[in-house]
Amino acid sequence: MKSYSAKELYNLLKSVDECVWIEAKGETDTSKSLIETVCSFSNEPGLGGGYILLGIGENKADRNDRFILEGVDDSDKAQLDISTQCASMFNFPYGIGWNSKSSYK
């Protein structure tokens, strides 16, 4: 899978919406929803993974600007929680790439 910067992914999300290989997860999304997305990315034949953009929620106030930056309070904890959940729920380890230093803007 091609490598993108956080800014490139955010711009793609805003221009083409969510798709089979990119999904936004905001503060109201549950961990179950996140794990379902990881599972979906790992089971799609030929996909080779996908990108989950944490800290980007749905902007229900403005349908023309569907996504809004919400941020992630504790990115280190989020990474640990996601890795731990994946390790306990799946039969083999998944590589979780993480780039908390990137900026969407």
C-alpha positions in Angstrom: 0.0 0.0 0.0 1.2 3.5 -0.9 2.5 5.6 2.0 0.7 9.0 2.6 1.3 11.8 5.0 -1.4 12.7 7.5 -2.2 15.8 5.5 -2.5 13.9 2.2 -4.8 11.4 3.9 -7.0 14.2 5.4 -7.2 15.9 2.0 -8.1 12.6 0.3 -10.8 12.0 2.9 -12.3 15.5 2.4 -12.2 15.2 -1.4 -13.4 11.6 -1.9 -14.9 10.6 1.4 -14.3 7.3 3.2 -13.6 4.3 1.0 -12.5 0.7 1.2 -9.0 1.7 2.4 -9.5 4.9 4.4 -11.8 5.6 7.4 -12.2 8.4 9.9 -12.8 7.7 13.6 -13.8 10.5 15.9 -14.2 10.7 19.7 -17.7 9.3 19.6 -16.7 6.2 17.7 -16.4 3.1 19.9 -13.5 0.8 20.2 -15.7 -1.9 18.7 -16.1 0.2 15.6 -12.4 0.7 15.3 -11.6 -3.0 15.7 -14.3 -3.8 13.1 -12.4 -1.5 10.7 -9.1 -3.2 11.4 -10.7 -6.6 10.8 -12.3 -5.3 7.6 -8.9 -3.9 6.3 -7.2 -7.2 7.1 -9.8 -9.4 5.4 -10.2 -7.5 2.2 -8.5 -9.6 -0.5 -5.6 -7.7 -2.2 -6.1 -4.6 -0.2 -2.9 -4.8 1.9 -4.3 -2.8 4.8 -5.8 0.6 5.1 -5.7 3.9 7.0 -7.7 4.8 10.0 -7.6 8.5 10.8 -8.2 8.9 14.5 -9.4 12.2 15.8 -11.5 13.1 12.8 -15.3 13.1 13.4 -18.3 13.6 11.3 -19.5 17.2 11.1 -23.3 17.0 11.4 -23.8 20.7 11.3 -22.4 21.2 7.8 -23.0 18.6 5.1 -20.7 20.4 2.7 -17.7 20.0 5.1 -18.4 16.4 6.3 -15.4 15.9 8.5 -14.1 17.9 11.5 -10.8 17.7 13.3 -11.4 16.6 16.9 -7.9 15.4 18.0 -6.8 12.5 20.2 -6.3 13.4 23.9 -3.6 10.8 24.7 -2.1 9.4 21.5 0.3 7.0 23.4 -2.6 5.5 25.3 -4.7 5.2 22.2 -1.9 3.3 20.4 -1.4 1.0 23.3 -5.2 0.3 23.6 -5.6 -0.4 19.9 -2.5 -2.7 19.9 -3.7 -4.5 23.0 -7.2 -5.0 21.6 -5.8 -6.3 18.3 -3.5 -8.7 20.1 -6.3 -10.1 22.2 -8.9 -10.4 19.5 -7.0 -11.7 16.4 -5.2 -15.0 15.9 -2.0 -13.4 14.6 -0.4 -10.0 15.2 -1.2 -7.1 13.0 1.3 -4.3 12.2 -0.2 -1.1 13.6 1.6 1.9 12.0 1.3 5.0 14.1 2.3 8.5 13.4 1.1 10.8 16.1 3.6 13.6 15.2 1.9 14.4 11.9 -0.5 17.2 11.4 -3.7 17.1 9.3 -3.4 20.8 8.5 
